[in-house]
């Protein structure tokens, strides 16, 4: 009788489950349709709180998160805020860093590469003349975002750099930033009685 050897997850990634997920989606592409949601409530001034919990994915409503995630956002005092959290544009930097990192780690694990360290620094340049309504020619968002990775693992420098590039090519957040996304906004207000 042969004992099954259980391998520890590479880079914290359950590689057999990763490949099983890929195979499941190849076999039933409709389960790749996901809808993520966030609910936000204004608190005071520029301070608000978003709560994230359930989402739709793999053909059903997902309720695996017993507790919601809560994130506060605010502006620093110099931008008329009270410093109760990062600014929304700083969350965007967090989003690109974490999306690229997650992809890099998954791709490395799938390719049999063990990582020892992954860190990144993200910087974004923004001109507030647009946001403040002081210029119609300055855009409201970032002019440029720069991401720098430091990656150490059991592969050549070229292979490690290729992991970052492959992650970039698969990153949902990178795609949203460089290709844009249709954003629709609607408003509900109370009906005034006469």
N, C-alpha and C positions, 0 to 999 in steps of 0.2 A: 504494500500500500504506500502510495506516494503522498507526502504531506504537501499541502498547498502553502507556498511561501507568500505571505502577505507583505508587499512592499509598502514602505511609508510613502505618503504623498510627496511628490517631487515639488519643491518650492511651495508646499502647502496646497497644491492642486491635486485633486483626485483625478488623475489622468484617465483611468478607465471610464469614469462617469463623464468626463469631458468628451471622450470619443463616442460614448453611447449617446450623449446628447446630440452630437453632430450627426450620427447615423439616424437618430429618430427624426431630426428636422429634415434630413435628406429624403427620408421615406414619407414624411407628411409635412410638406412645406407650410401648410396652413397654421401649424402650431408655432411658427416663427412670429406670428402677429402678436405684439405686446402693446399694452397701453399703460404708461406710468402716470401717476397723479400726485399732485401736491396741493394741500389746502393752506392758505395763508390768511392770517388775521393781523390787522394793524393794531399796535399796542399804544404808541404815543410818538409824536414827532416823526422821525424817519425810522423808528424802530418797529419791526414787524416780526412775526414768527410763522414759519412754515412747518407743517406736520405732514409726514410721509409714512404711509403704512401699506395699505393694500394696493394691488395692481392686477391687471388682467394679463395672462400669459399662458402659453402652452395649452390653449383651448379652454381656459377656465379662470375664474376669479381666484387669485392667490391670497390665502389668509394665513400664510406660514409665519408672518411676523406678529408675535403675540403683543409686542409693545411698539408703539409708533416711534419714529425718529423725529425729533424736534430741532429746528435750526433757527436761531435768531439772526437777523440782519439789521444793520443800522449804518449810520455814517459817523465818521469821527467828528469831534467838536469843530474842527476847522471847516467842515462841510455841514454845519448846523445840526449835527447829530449828538447822540449821548454815548457813543462807543459801547453799545450793548451787544455788538457782534460785528463780524466783517461786513464790508459793503457787498451789495449784490455782484458787482464786477469782480470782487475778490473771490466770491464763490465760483465764478466762471473759471478763474485760474485753477482753483481746487479741482473743478470738474475735469478740465483737460489733463491735469497731472495725474489724477486718479484713474481716469479712463485709459490713458496711455500705459500707466504702470500695470493695471490689471491685465491688459492685453499682452504686454511684454511678458509677464509672469506666466500666463496661460500658454503662450506660444513657446516659450522656453521649455516649460514642462512637457508639452506635446512633442518637442524635438529632442527630449532627453537631456536637456542642458540644466545643470544645477546652478542656481544663482546664490551668491553669497551676500550681495548687497545691491540694492537699487535705490537711488535717491534722485530727486529732480528739483530744480529751481525754475520757477515760472515767473516771468516779468511781462507786464503789459503796459503800453504807453497810451495814455488817454489825455485829450485836451478838453478841459471842462468848459471851454467857450461854447461848444455845441450843447452840452447838457444844460448849461445855465441859460440857454437861449440868447447868448450874446453874439452869436455868429450863425449865419445861415449856410456858411460854406464849410465849417468844421463839423465833421461827423460826430455823433453822440457817443459812439463806441470806441473800442480800442483801435488805434492805428496799426499796431503790431503787437503780437504776442510771441515771446521767445521762450522755448522750453529747452533746458539743458539737463541731460541725464548723466549720472555716474553709475556705471554698471560693472559689477565684478561677478565672474562665474567661471565654470569649467569649460570655457570655449575661447576661441581666438578673439582678439579685439574686433576683427571684421565680422565674425559671427554674432558677437554681442551687439554691435552697431546695427546689424541686419535685423535683429530682433526688434529694436526700436522702430526701424523703418517699416517692418511688417505690422507692428502694432499700430503705427500711424495710419497705414493703409486700411485698417479694419476698425478704427476708432469711431464710434458714433458721435462723440463730442467734437472731435477734429472735423468730421464731416459737416456737422451743423455749423461750426465756425467758418469753414472755408467755402462751403457751398450755399449757406443760408437755408432757412426753413420758413415755409409759409406759417405765419403766426396770425391767428384770428382772435380778435378781442371783442367781446360783447359786454353789455352793462345792464344790470337790473336796478331799478330804483323804485322806492315806494310810490304808489299812486296817491297824489294829493286829493283829499276830499274837498269839495267846494263849500 
